[in-house]
């Protein structure tokens, strides 16, 4: 296949900022679980702070008002004693030295007032009023009330921390149930996209009436319905393809026999070639339908990979170079493996350019041509049936038909991995990696008794399990 020419740079400035100015957040911050956790924590902290401030302000204001009323009441008593010439209580005096200046100024102006200040290192509520041109002041110890407010603040902080912790535990439990269901739904979706159409979420909440379902159950139910519909349609298409291919075999067999009876000549040769092409296409369609239905069962045995690669290269009659860097003993189905390699080699000759080289390096087989490489859509999404494109410069076909699709399906049946890529110096490269087994390249097992016996059905079952 030909590779599309590389695009020239457009000269537009890079819209992404340089790494020096960007800081990526840790991967865990993208999780919905932690987003809910941070949201719940912030909301609890804000709520606790608001309630704590309101309670603190309310209690502090009430305590101050009570202390002011008490101080003014004692100031009234002290004023009456002072006017009557009676002895004042200890601490009560006219123009004491530690009286706050602002309160002294209020008293000298003929008014009464109160103020909370420090006296001998202790909070004190002062009350002062006018007395013979001076300021009569009464101090009341505010330490007990201040201690009560501090104890209240500590109680608020402790209860808020406890409430936040309990709320977080309850929130984590509730959010983990939701995120767990979302994770299960995502896992089932990945299994479906990987080809497991029997996968279902099976959320029991989907059996409830639609208005009684939560959003996660609605998503799970929609995914199960989508998987069921997709499975029915794919099975219908597989049955249709298999039926059409099967029904075509009988008339094509008769047409092939009739073409053999035609007199020799150019028209006869053309008819026979077209009939042969139709027969091959019919067989390919049947093979694909069996691969799609997972009806293919491989018969595994130990084979030297280099020998299988050489047979596949020489069977098609195409000029192909085989390089054995390091041979390996693989447990595989030789017929299916030759089918995969033969399709890769034929595709390289048809759509690439010579030389076509098959390289065996352990359990890895690489088929490379020196053409223009695979198209972008194949590298991104894999082979697609019957897709063809026209190269504008040459007008030649650029599609791959069913060959690579069959190669991918047979590789999965063998439990192998098939990758498509383009070589840096040009050319398409298909890499087939098979599971290697112990043993030498001559096919003998190390114990001298041949391959340990596992039946073809057991190995096919294992291949299907690995592929799942």
Legacy VTK file of the C-alpha trace (Angstrom):
# vtk DataFile Version 3.0
C-alpha trace
ASCII
DATASET POLYDATA
POINTS 468 float
0.000 0.000 0.000
1.111 3.565 -0.583
1.668 6.037 2.149
0.152 9.465 2.032
2.656 12.311 1.726
3.432 14.103 4.946
1.623 17.373 5.526
3.642 20.551 5.393
3.602 22.798 8.409
1.050 25.565 8.127
3.172 28.106 9.953
0.500 28.761 12.572
1.822 29.477 16.036
1.524 26.723 18.546
-1.590 27.399 20.581
-0.390 25.309 23.513
1.590 27.259 26.110
5.124 26.199 26.812
5.749 23.721 29.595
7.544 26.386 31.612
4.256 28.166 32.310
1.921 25.170 32.594
1.543 22.937 35.596
-0.436 19.773 35.210
-2.510 18.577 38.102
-1.945 15.048 39.425
-3.868 12.287 37.675
-5.963 11.495 40.759
-7.535 14.954 40.655
-9.475 13.985 37.523
-11.359 11.269 39.405
-14.983 12.017 40.181
-14.494 10.374 43.577
-11.909 12.914 44.687
-13.812 15.811 43.173
-16.801 14.873 45.303
-14.526 14.476 48.319
-13.004 17.929 47.886
-16.435 19.455 47.271
-17.936 17.856 50.383
-14.924 18.868 52.487
-15.076 22.487 51.331
-18.823 22.702 51.878
-18.521 21.206 55.373
-15.697 23.579 56.276
-17.617 26.602 54.980
-20.788 25.542 56.796
-18.908 24.868 60.036
-17.080 28.191 59.783
-20.309 30.135 59.192
-22.130 28.445 62.061
-19.116 28.815 64.379
-18.757 32.524 63.613
-22.478 33.125 64.147
-22.486 31.300 67.469
-19.258 33.001 68.606
-20.541 36.471 67.725
-23.929 35.878 69.330
-22.547 34.478 72.576
-19.799 37.103 72.795
-22.303 39.906 72.262
-24.665 38.494 74.875
-21.833 38.073 77.405
-20.585 41.603 76.812
-24.078 43.035 77.254
-24.494 41.199 80.548
-21.066 42.394 81.719
-21.896 45.986 80.752
-25.240 45.873 82.596
-23.523 44.454 85.664
-20.781 47.110 85.517
-23.300 49.959 85.129
-25.354 48.562 88.012
-22.296 48.534 90.251
-21.420 52.025 89.024
-24.848 53.230 90.200
-24.251 51.676 93.591
-20.782 53.204 93.804
-22.151 56.629 92.828
-24.740 56.530 95.611
-22.074 55.508 98.147
-19.773 58.259 96.897
-22.543 60.887 97.179
-23.483 59.611 100.649
-19.862 59.689 101.736
-19.763 55.962 102.379
-16.724 53.806 101.786
-16.358 52.440 98.252
-15.804 48.803 97.378
-12.213 47.662 96.764
-11.102 48.608 93.261
-13.644 51.390 92.900
-11.973 54.779 92.847
-12.012 58.254 91.382
-9.597 58.783 88.516
-7.702 55.495 88.924
-4.407 55.385 87.054
-5.246 52.335 84.937
-8.579 53.691 83.703
-8.658 53.703 79.850
-8.262 57.209 78.420
-11.252 56.994 76.115
-13.504 56.003 78.993
-12.019 58.770 81.209
-12.808 61.317 78.505
-16.435 60.116 78.340
-16.787 60.402 82.125
-15.256 63.901 82.235
-17.764 64.974 79.582
-20.561 64.170 82.021
-21.617 60.845 80.548
-21.395 57.250 81.638
-19.801 54.477 79.626
-18.238 51.042 79.651
-15.155 49.565 77.992
-13.410 46.190 77.961
-9.655 46.492 78.550
-6.694 44.734 80.100
-5.933 45.326 83.806
-2.964 43.630 85.400
-2.863 41.188 82.494
-6.520 40.158 82.918
-9.571 41.212 80.895
-11.641 43.761 82.830
-14.959 45.456 82.128
-14.758 49.123 83.217
-17.730 51.366 83.976
-17.121 55.074 84.623
-19.192 58.173 85.292
-18.759 61.826 86.412
-18.015 62.558 90.090
-16.989 66.060 91.323
-15.067 66.896 88.169
-13.423 63.532 88.091
-14.205 60.037 86.780
-15.645 57.477 89.174
-14.628 54.042 87.820
-15.730 50.503 88.705
-13.684 47.514 87.406
-15.276 44.064 87.034
-13.184 40.976 86.357
-14.077 39.604 82.904
-11.742 36.566 83.032
-14.452 34.007 83.703
-16.638 35.217 80.848
-13.623 35.352 78.511
-12.684 31.821 79.509
-16.230 30.662 78.812
-16.084 32.174 75.336
-12.747 30.473 74.634
-14.142 27.147 75.870
-17.152 27.672 73.614
-14.849 28.369 70.647
-12.921 25.172 71.341
-16.159 23.236 71.593
-17.314 24.701 68.292
-14.031 23.745 66.594
-14.098 20.225 68.029
-17.734 19.600 67.181
-17.198 21.041 63.692
-14.214 18.758 63.113
-16.247 15.777 64.321
-19.200 16.748 62.136
-16.916 17.202 59.117
-15.328 13.811 59.714
-18.704 12.065 60.038
-20.010 13.889 56.970
-16.941 12.904 54.977
-17.316 9.263 55.967
-20.976 9.272 54.989
-20.167 11.189 51.798
-17.331 8.835 50.881
-19.599 5.851 51.376
-22.366 7.354 49.250
-19.999 8.614 46.535
-18.061 5.325 46.432
-21.274 3.461 45.718
-22.050 5.796 42.817
-18.498 5.843 41.434
-18.246 2.071 41.833
-21.327 1.611 39.695
-19.937 4.055 37.146
-16.630 2.137 37.061
-18.484 -1.137 36.464
-20.464 0.482 33.670
-17.245 1.811 32.101
-15.597 -1.620 32.339
-18.562 -3.254 30.609
-18.435 -0.582 27.903
-14.730 -1.322 27.336
-15.457 -5.062 27.123
-18.170 -4.390 24.552
-15.849 -2.175 22.504
-13.221 -4.946 22.679
-15.664 -7.401 21.100
-17.364 -9.048 24.092
-20.950 -8.427 23.047
-22.279 -10.701 25.806
-21.080 -8.288 28.507
-23.856 -6.604 30.471
-23.951 -4.333 33.508
-26.986 -6.070 34.968
-27.816 -3.351 37.503
-30.859 -4.550 39.489
-32.092 -0.962 39.729
-32.849 -1.013 36.008
-35.799 -3.317 36.716
-37.598 -0.500 38.483
-39.983 1.793 36.627
-38.195 4.536 34.752
-39.164 7.455 37.057
-37.857 5.508 40.086
-34.391 4.924 38.580
-31.411 7.076 39.385
-29.154 8.483 36.681
-26.516 5.750 36.976
-29.135 3.033 36.607
-30.524 4.835 33.551
-27.042 4.894 31.972
-26.483 1.212 32.811
-29.828 0.232 31.350
-29.186 2.250 28.192
-25.775 0.581 27.799
-27.300 -2.890 28.185
-29.968 -2.058 25.613
-27.308 -0.708 23.247
-25.196 -3.848 23.652
-28.201 -6.093 23.032
-29.244 -4.169 19.931
-25.677 -4.116 18.614
-25.286 -7.839 19.219
-28.536 -8.637 17.399
-27.564 -6.509 14.417
-24.065 -7.952 14.190
-25.359 -11.492 14.465
-27.923 -10.721 11.776
-25.196 -9.343 9.506
-22.980 -12.357 10.189
-25.800 -14.760 9.365
-26.578 -12.785 6.210
-22.947 -12.838 5.082
-22.595 -16.547 5.802
-25.889 -17.375 4.058
-25.019 -15.339 0.978
-21.559 -16.844 0.715
-22.918 -20.344 1.253
-25.634 -19.913 -1.355
-23.099 -18.581 -3.861
-20.905 -21.654 -3.629
-23.304 -23.954 -5.524
-23.864 -21.750 -8.607
-20.181 -20.811 -8.648
-19.201 -24.471 -8.636
-21.467 -25.074 -11.618
-20.185 -21.945 -13.336
-16.611 -23.096 -12.789
-17.390 -26.489 -14.317
-19.109 -24.838 -17.281
-16.160 -22.490 -17.800
-13.810 -25.468 -18.010
-15.836 -26.785 -20.952
-15.478 -23.622 -23.010
-13.102 -23.764 -26.005
-9.594 -22.401 -25.374
-9.097 -18.727 -26.051
-8.796 -15.281 -24.558
-12.513 -14.942 -23.691
-12.456 -18.332 -21.956
-9.411 -17.327 -19.929
-11.122 -14.127 -18.820
-14.253 -16.018 -17.758
-12.224 -18.596 -15.845
-10.223 -15.861 -14.077
-13.372 -14.017 -13.011
-14.966 -17.246 -11.795
-11.839 -18.062 -9.783
-11.892 -14.580 -8.293
-15.535 -14.985 -7.286
-14.791 -18.366 -5.708
-11.929 -16.898 -3.693
-14.117 -13.997 -2.589
-16.849 -16.419 -1.524
-14.401 -18.494 0.489
-13.039 -15.320 2.113
-16.551 -14.230 3.074
-17.263 -17.615 4.625
-13.979 -17.469 6.520
-14.733 -13.984 7.833
-18.210 -15.027 8.929
-16.711 -17.925 10.885
-14.138 -15.616 12.466
-16.827 -13.094 13.417
-18.955 -15.854 14.931
-15.919 -17.165 16.868
-16.478 -20.550 15.246
-12.848 -21.108 14.228
-10.910 -23.626 16.348
-7.162 -23.904 15.930
-5.247 -27.191 16.169
-2.051 -26.356 18.019
1.226 -28.140 17.624
4.903 -27.265 17.981
6.495 -25.906 14.801
9.756 -24.106 13.976
8.706 -20.603 13.006
11.407 -20.154 10.369
10.270 -23.204 8.406
6.631 -22.051 8.470
7.645 -18.584 7.274
9.646 -20.065 4.382
6.716 -22.199 3.273
4.371 -19.209 3.396
6.819 -17.099 1.367
7.278 -19.754 -1.332
3.639 -20.870 -1.594
2.400 -17.738 -3.352
5.067 -17.878 -6.027
6.080 -14.287 -5.315
9.659 -13.135 -4.993
10.064 -12.772 -1.249
13.234 -12.715 0.828
13.198 -14.632 4.129
15.686 -13.684 6.842
15.955 -15.875 9.939
17.746 -13.860 12.605
16.788 -16.204 15.430
14.521 -19.193 14.970
12.028 -20.181 17.638
9.723 -23.076 18.397
6.117 -21.900 18.578
2.988 -23.792 19.504
0.514 -22.820 16.833
-1.667 -23.978 13.978
0.729 -24.079 11.021
-2.032 -23.898 8.404
-3.576 -20.789 9.910
-0.174 -19.214 10.484
0.722 -19.754 6.825
-2.608 -18.183 5.918
-1.784 -15.064 7.969
1.745 -14.725 6.577
0.565 -15.456 3.042
-2.020 -12.675 3.207
0.544 -10.234 4.590
3.056 -11.125 1.865
0.438 -10.918 -0.897
-0.723 -7.527 0.400
2.880 -6.273 0.480
3.444 -7.318 -3.156
0.105 -5.969 -4.333
0.079 -2.589 -2.620
3.739 -2.027 -1.742
6.991 -2.233 -3.633
9.855 -4.681 -3.813
11.867 -5.946 -2.112
9.464 -7.691 0.264
11.359 -9.077 3.255
10.099 -11.549 5.876
12.215 -11.486 9.038
11.983 -14.120 11.794
13.434 -12.998 15.124
12.361 -15.370 17.859
8.563 -15.497 18.111
8.313 -12.287 16.074
7.736 -12.243 12.312
8.024 -8.979 10.385
6.746 -8.541 6.824
8.022 -5.358 5.232
7.807 -3.834 1.801
9.453 -0.690 0.464
6.441 1.141 -0.867
4.759 4.257 0.505
3.439 2.624 3.665
0.003 2.014 5.128
-2.636 4.775 4.921
-3.475 6.750 8.023
-6.933 5.245 8.538
-5.489 1.728 8.706
-2.895 2.721 11.289
-5.564 4.418 13.403
-8.497 1.982 13.175
-7.064 -1.208 11.679
-8.071 -3.006 8.480
-11.540 -2.317 7.095
-13.296 -4.622 4.704
-13.423 -3.688 1.030
-12.083 -0.190 1.681
-10.244 1.201 -1.342
-8.805 4.591 -2.105
-7.476 6.050 -5.324
-3.998 7.502 -5.419
-4.326 10.737 -7.373
-0.810 10.656 -8.734
-1.000 7.153 -10.149
-4.719 6.439 -10.335
-4.079 2.970 -8.925
-6.046 1.167 -6.214
-4.963 1.639 -2.656
-7.340 -0.687 -0.789
-6.701 -3.956 0.968
-9.960 -5.866 0.476
-10.343 -8.826 2.840
-6.765 -10.085 3.081
-5.643 -8.068 6.106
-9.032 -8.490 7.795
-8.677 -12.257 7.574
-5.070 -12.014 8.777
-6.163 -10.100 11.878
-8.949 -12.586 12.620
-6.741 -15.642 12.197
-4.033 -14.042 14.346
-6.553 -13.639 17.149
-7.570 -17.263 16.778
-3.906 -18.223 17.227
-3.580 -16.011 20.297
-1.034 -13.845 18.443
-0.730 -10.081 18.153
-0.668 -8.391 14.746
0.401 -4.751 14.480
0.623 -2.444 11.477
3.107 0.410 11.249
5.218 2.361 8.815
9.010 2.162 8.788
10.851 5.433 9.478
12.746 5.184 6.186
9.655 4.256 4.160
7.641 1.124 3.597
4.812 -0.699 5.344
5.621 -3.093 8.184
3.350 -5.791 9.631
4.599 -7.350 12.881
3.206 -10.692 14.064
4.141 -11.765 17.605
3.373 -15.368 18.613
3.654 -16.977 22.047
6.963 -18.891 22.124
7.381 -22.385 23.611
10.404 -24.197 24.962
12.321 -26.383 22.599
14.913 -26.151 19.862
14.379 -25.100 16.284
14.525 -28.712 15.151
11.103 -29.318 16.642
12.170 -31.622 19.461
11.093 -30.972 23.001
13.858 -30.739 25.599
12.793 -33.971 27.294
13.154 -35.834 23.993
9.571 -36.991 24.042
8.075 -34.432 21.718
5.554 -31.762 22.645
3.628 -32.219 25.885
0.148 -33.263 24.926
-2.579 -30.709 24.949
-5.383 -31.306 22.540
-6.331 -28.872 19.832
-9.657 -28.130 21.564
-7.874 -27.274 24.824
-5.434 -24.964 23.023
-8.234 -23.356 21.017
-10.148 -22.734 24.214
-7.045 -21.166 25.741
-6.619 -18.949 22.653
-10.211 -17.782 22.928
-9.722 -17.062 26.633
-6.548 -15.056 25.966
-8.295 -13.162 23.221
-11.317 -12.339 25.376
LINES 1 469
468 0 1 2 3 4 5 6 7 8 9 10 11 12 13 14 15 16 17 18 19 20 21 22 23 24 25 26 27 28 29 30 31 32 33 34 35 36 37 38 39 40 41 42 43 44 45 46 47 48 49 50 51 52 53 54 55 56 57 58 59 60 61 62 63 64 65 66 67 68 69 70 71 72 73 74 75 76 77 78 79 80 81 82 83 84 85 86 87 88 89 90 91 92 93 94 95 96 97 98 99 100 101 102 103 104 105 106 107 108 109 110 111 112 113 114 115 116 117 118 119 120 121 122 123 124 125 126 127 128 129 130 131 132 133 134 135 136 137 138 139 140 141 142 143 144 145 146 147 148 149 150 151 152 153 154 155 156 157 158 159 160 161 162 163 164 165 166 167 168 169 170 171 172 173 174 175 176 177 178 179 180 181 182 183 184 185 186 187 188 189 190 191 192 193 194 195 196 197 198 199 200 201 202 203 204 205 206 207 208 209 210 211 212 213 214 215 216 217 218 219 220 221 222 223 224 225 226 227 228 229 230 231 232 233 234 235 236 237 238 239 240 241 242 243 244 245 246 247 248 249 250 251 252 253 254 255 256 257 258 259 260 261 262 263 264 265 266 267 268 269 270 271 272 273 274 275 276 277 278 279 280 281 282 283 284 285 286 287 288 289 290 291 292 293 294 295 296 297 298 299 300 301 302 303 304 305 306 307 308 309 310 311 312 313 314 315 316 317 318 319 320 321 322 323 324 325 326 327 328 329 330 331 332 333 334 335 336 337 338 339 340 341 342 343 344 345 346 347 348 349 350 351 352 353 354 355 356 357 358 359 360 361 362 363 364 365 366 367 368 369 370 371 372 373 374 375 376 377 378 379 380 381 382 383 384 385 386 387 388 389 390 391 392 393 394 395 396 397 398 399 400 401 402 403 404 405 406 407 408 409 410 411 412 413 414 415 416 417 418 419 420 421 422 423 424 425 426 427 428 429 430 431 432 433 434 435 436 437 438 439 440 441 442 443 444 445 446 447 448 449 450 451 452 453 454 455 456 457 458 459 460 461 462 463 464 465 466 467
